Amino acid sequence: MCRSIKTLRPPVLPEEATEEDIRAAALQYVRKVSGFRAPAAHNREVFDRAVDTIADATAELLAGLEVRGQPARKAG
């Protein structure tokens, strides 16, 4: 597991995760899975698309989670 990816849901993160937080976590995940810190030019498009897809899925997950009886947040 990527140790540099922090938990983004409350109460671990007291405030709502920002788009920047979500994208950073997605980037770390793609880097770990692909084994590339920065992809070669011929892999850039698929690398960037994976980061976008994972960031979108993460935002959807965080918006739908119920934490300790708190209502789910609306997806942005």
trRosetta pair geometry for C-beta under 8 A, 3 or more apart (Angstrom, degrees):
i j d omega theta_ij theta_ji phi_ij phi_ji
1 5 7.7 -103 166 44 86 115
2 5 4.3 67 96 -5 114 109
2 28 5.1 132 171 144 152 108
2 29 6.1 -123 -2 -91 152 54
2 32 4.6 -117 -78 -49 111 156
4 28 5.3 -143 90 -144 105 143
5 25 4.8 84 -143 -142 97 86
5 28 4.9 -177 -71 93 90 139
5 29 6.3 50 -81 -59 145 83
6 12 7.7 -174 164 141 90 121
6 13 7.2 104 131 -69 113 113
6 21 7.9 -69 67 -163 109 103
6 25 7.1 -106 45 -90 62 109
7 12 4.0 -5 99 111 127 159
7 13 6.4 -161 106 -24 75 96
8 12 7.7 15 20 83 7 114
8 13 5.4 -15 -154 4 35 150
8 17 3.9 24 -176 -81 108 146
8 21 5.8 141 -124 139 115 122
8 22 6.6 84 -148 -86 163 69
8 25 6.3 -78 -44 -37 131 157
8 58 7.2 53 50 174 154 114
8 62 6.0 -59 110 -95 113 134
9 12 6.1 61 73 35 62 105
9 13 6.5 124 64 33 14 100
9 17 7.4 -45 -73 -26 38 120
9 62 5.9 -163 -88 -128 88 88
9 65 5.8 -37 -126 84 140 159
9 67 6.0 172 163 -77 115 138
10 13 6.1 -85 -78 72 51 64
10 14 6.4 60 -121 -135 93 25
10 15 7.9 156 -81 29 105 4
10 16 7.5 -41 -39 -84 110 51
10 67 5.4 152 81 94 87 165
10 70 7.5 3 82 35 129 161
11 14 6.6 18 -164 -98 63 59
11 67 6.9 165 -27 160 70 134
11 68 7.3 14 -26 2 111 139
13 16 7.8 69 116 -144 111 9
13 17 5.8 56 105 -71 157 83
13 21 7.5 101 -148 -173 159 159
16 73 7.2 113 -121 -106 125 167
17 21 4.3 -125 -166 86 88 137
17 22 5.6 101 139 -54 122 88
17 62 5.9 -78 36 -150 128 165
18 21 4.7 107 51 1 73 99
18 22 7.1 -139 97 -1 42 86
19 22 5.7 -56 -149 39 33 112
19 23 6.2 31 154 -18 67 108
19 55 7.8 53 -165 180 72 122
19 59 7.6 7 -112 -92 69 128
19 76 8.0 -101 -74 88 101 145
20 23 5.9 -55 -142 39 29 109
20 24 6.3 32 157 -22 63 107
21 24 5.9 -57 -150 34 26 111
21 25 6.6 24 154 -16 62 106
22 25 5.9 -57 -153 36 30 110
22 26 6.4 30 151 -18 65 108
22 55 5.2 101 135 -152 100 84
22 58 5.0 167 -156 101 101 126
22 59 5.4 38 -154 -66 163 85
22 62 7.3 -110 -97 2 119 146
23 26 5.5 -54 -147 38 34 113
23 27 6.2 37 154 -22 67 105
23 51 6.9 50 -158 167 78 106
23 55 4.9 13 -96 -113 61 137
24 27 5.7 -52 -147 35 30 113
24 28 6.5 32 154 -19 63 104
25 28 5.8 -53 -149 35 32 111
25 29 6.4 34 152 -21 64 106
25 55 7.8 132 68 -103 83 72
25 58 6.3 150 88 -142 125 165
26 29 5.6 -54 -150 35 32 114
26 30 6.4 28 155 -15 66 106
26 51 4.9 111 129 -159 111 66
26 52 7.8 121 146 -50 152 12
26 54 3.9 152 -140 98 103 108
26 55 4.0 -77 -24 -62 161 76
26 58 6.0 -133 -66 -2 101 141
27 30 5.9 -56 -146 39 30 107
27 31 6.2 34 154 -21 64 107
27 51 5.3 26 -86 -130 64 123
28 31 5.7 -53 -147 36 30 114
28 32 6.3 30 155 -20 64 107
29 32 5.9 -59 -151 35 28 110
29 33 6.2 18 158 -11 66 111
29 54 5.7 -153 77 174 138 159
30 33 5.9 -57 -139 43 30 106
30 34 5.7 15 166 -6 67 117
30 47 6.3 119 159 -162 133 74
30 50 4.9 131 -117 111 125 118
30 51 5.1 -76 -8 -74 155 77
30 54 6.5 -163 -51 14 100 149
31 34 6.4 -67 -137 47 20 99
31 35 7.9 170 171 -6 50 3
31 36 6.5 -111 -139 83 62 51
31 37 5.7 35 -148 -115 118 41
32 35 7.8 19 175 -68 24 41
34 39 7.0 -41 146 -81 151 105
34 43 7.9 139 -168 163 138 139
34 47 6.6 11 -77 -114 172 96
34 50 7.7 136 -51 74 125 162
36 39 4.8 73 129 -84 153 64
36 40 7.7 -100 -138 -10 146 68
36 43 7.1 110 17 103 173 147
36 47 7.0 -74 81 -110 133 136
39 43 3.8 -116 179 94 125 109
39 44 5.3 176 88 -80 115 50
39 46 7.9 -157 -170 66 169 82
39 47 4.1 -160 -11 -39 149 156
40 43 5.1 74 56 19 76 102
40 44 7.4 -108 99 -39 37 80
41 44 5.6 -25 -150 -15 35 120
43 46 5.8 -65 -164 50 63 104
43 47 5.4 68 139 -30 87 111
44 47 5.7 -63 -144 39 27 114
44 48 6.1 22 163 -16 67 110
45 48 6.1 -58 -146 39 25 107
45 49 6.2 25 156 -19 63 110
46 49 5.6 -52 -142 38 31 114
46 50 6.4 37 155 -23 63 104
47 50 5.9 -56 -154 32 27 111
47 51 6.7 27 150 -17 62 104
48 51 5.6 -51 -150 34 35 112
48 52 6.4 36 152 -18 66 105
49 52 5.7 -53 -150 37 33 113
49 53 6.3 33 153 -20 66 107
50 53 5.7 -54 -144 37 31 111
50 54 6.2 25 159 -14 66 109
51 54 6.1 -60 -145 41 27 106
51 55 6.1 29 156 -21 64 110
52 55 5.8 -57 -145 37 27 112
52 56 6.4 28 156 -19 63 106
53 56 5.9 -55 -151 35 29 111
53 57 6.4 25 153 -15 64 108
54 57 5.6 -53 -144 39 33 111
54 58 6.1 37 155 -23 66 107
55 58 5.7 -54 -146 36 29 113
55 59 6.4 31 155 -19 64 104
56 59 5.9 -54 -149 35 30 110
56 60 6.4 29 153 -17 63 107
57 60 5.6 -55 -149 38 32 113
57 61 6.3 36 152 -22 65 105
58 61 5.6 -51 -147 35 32 114
58 62 6.3 28 157 -15 65 106
59 62 5.9 -55 -145 39 29 108
59 63 6.2 29 155 -20 64 110
59 75 6.6 94 135 -150 93 87
59 76 6.5 -84 178 44 126 94
60 63 5.8 -58 -146 38 28 111
60 64 6.3 14 160 -10 63 115
60 75 5.6 7 -113 -117 63 129
61 64 6.1 -73 -150 42 25 102
61 65 6.5 35 157 -39 65 103
62 65 6.0 -43 -145 12 31 115
62 73 7.2 -16 132 51 76 124
63 72 6.6 62 150 172 55 95
63 73 4.8 -100 -142 85 62 89
63 74 6.3 -38 -164 121 116 19
63 75 4.0 124 115 -84 170 63
63 76 6.9 -162 -85 -6 135 69
64 72 5.2 -5 -150 -152 35 133
64 73 8.0 -85 -45 53 23 66
64 75 7.3 2 -46 -62 83 100
65 72 6.5 147 67 -119 27 87
66 69 7.0 21 166 -106 106 10
66 70 6.3 177 -162 71 65 60
66 71 6.8 -41 -119 -143 94 20
66 72 5.4 -63 -71 -62 77 79
67 70 5.0 -5 65 39 76 114
